[in-house]
Amino acid sequence: MFDRIIDFSGFSYFFMDFSGCFAVVRGAVLWISAVSATFLEIFPAVSLGLGSCFRNFSGFSYFFSEFFQLLGWIGELF
């Protein structure tokens, strides 16, 4: 009966590696969120301009035309 015991030590090592990766991903997400919040706090007009695009799905398409127009202006400058 004892020869049928499954060795779970491999799983525990996998879980330790997974928790380390999870901590790195969580830290990156929190860092990106903090940078975004800081940027939108410094430049509130950006959030006001984008907020009108993301209210609903029909307004989402308007963002792309404005975005490509902005890229065109940047391309003309350089």
Secondary structure, DSSP 8 states (H G I E B T S, - for coil): -GGG----HHHHHHHHHHHHHHHHHHHHHHHHHHHHHHHHHH-HHHHHHHHTTSSSHHHHHHHHHHHHHHHHHHHHH-
